[in-house]
Amino acid sequence: MLDLNWIRKNPDKLDKNLFDRGMITKSKEILNIDKKWRNLIGELNSVRQQSKVAAKNRDIEEGKRLKAKAQELEKLEQLANKELYNILSELPNIISSDTPLGKSDHENVEIKKWGVPKQKKLTHDLVMNEMDLWHNSADLSGARFAMMSGILSKLERSIANWMLDFNTQNGFKEISVPFIAKESALYNSGQLPKFKEDLFMLQDKALIPTGEVPLINIASNQILKLDTLPIRMTTLSHCFRKEAGSAGKDTKGLIRLHQFQKVELVSITDKDASDTEHMNMLRHAESILQILNLPYRIVEICSGDIGFTAHKQFDIEVWMAGAGKYVEIASCSNCRDFQARRMNARYVKDGEKHFVHTLNCSALAIGRTLASILENYYDDENNILHIPNVLQSYVGMEEYK
């Protein structure tokens, strides 16, 4: 949520932000609704003051007339307030001044590469077929679901366990979270109202699309002490997404599923520390891929592709040796005070209350990590899947054949 006072003072900056994001400018519409709302508040206060005078003078007829007028104005004020709230709820975060300008993911800027990408013959879905590692789930659940078995299930579990261990060893507190969230919680994190069509809704609740949702909401309506910040958390959760608008994209394998597992990092910090915290979280997620010896690159997300809640965003893309391309495996965002304003999460410094800054980073998407291991570590000549060194003690073997 953006600060309405800031919008009143900076309508041109708001419109530039929307234009850079590829959206329609809204400042004129917002200020007109805001003016109408404030005028109604002024009229209502005036009528209430007149009602007090009428009551003092024992003017019963005038009192009745003013009461009816006040009730009418209250309804109009509530409608205007709701109209203003709705349009403010659909405004994205203000992007950083150094975010690269662009219209789509094709204009994201590569800032780093690590490792030596190799080319393999088989994509991960073909490796799974070759080694008989999964079952057909279409009759059970439909398209975009996966049912893994045997060593693949064990490897998936091992990846998640190792990532959680690595995260907690580096200062992130492990949290076990619900997979169902109220609409209010999804509003706080920024999924609602804009992305409702991508959620699996359950009346007034929904299945979470990311572990970020429950972790962020831990700070909802809290006033935190400065010396408790940053609050660093990690969780493993199932994530549920309809993938609206992705018809025909990545239909095979584990890349784009309706249900998948992801290890998430969230940090809640003060406004002076969030930029440094952002880079620390990015480096932490990078180190996971380095330990797994999976080649990757980092891209800075351009203005037309950046997330709704993000002020600044980097994506980490892992190399898929069979597909011969990089695929997003982590998104790392600094949301500054955007989510905090929605959920009224604050901290106290020098006796004054400030909104916290929130950050999130995948560490990492389990299915895509698994897919990359299958493509990079599979020996197609001997039909052997080599296990990354760090996972061998978790899996209990060095290779599978």
Helices and strands as residue ranges (DSSP letters): H 4-9, H 11-20, H 27-56, H 60-89, G 105-107, E 109-114, H 124-131, E 134-135, H 138-141, E 147-148, H 151-169, E 173-174, E 180-182, H 183-189, G 196-198, E 201-202, E 205-207, H 212-216, G 217-219, E 223-225, G 226-228, E 231-240, E 259-269, H 274-292, E 296-300, E 312-320, E 325-334, H 338-343, E 346-349, E 352-355, E 357-365, H 366-377, E 378-379, E 384-386, G 389-391, H 392-395, E 399-400
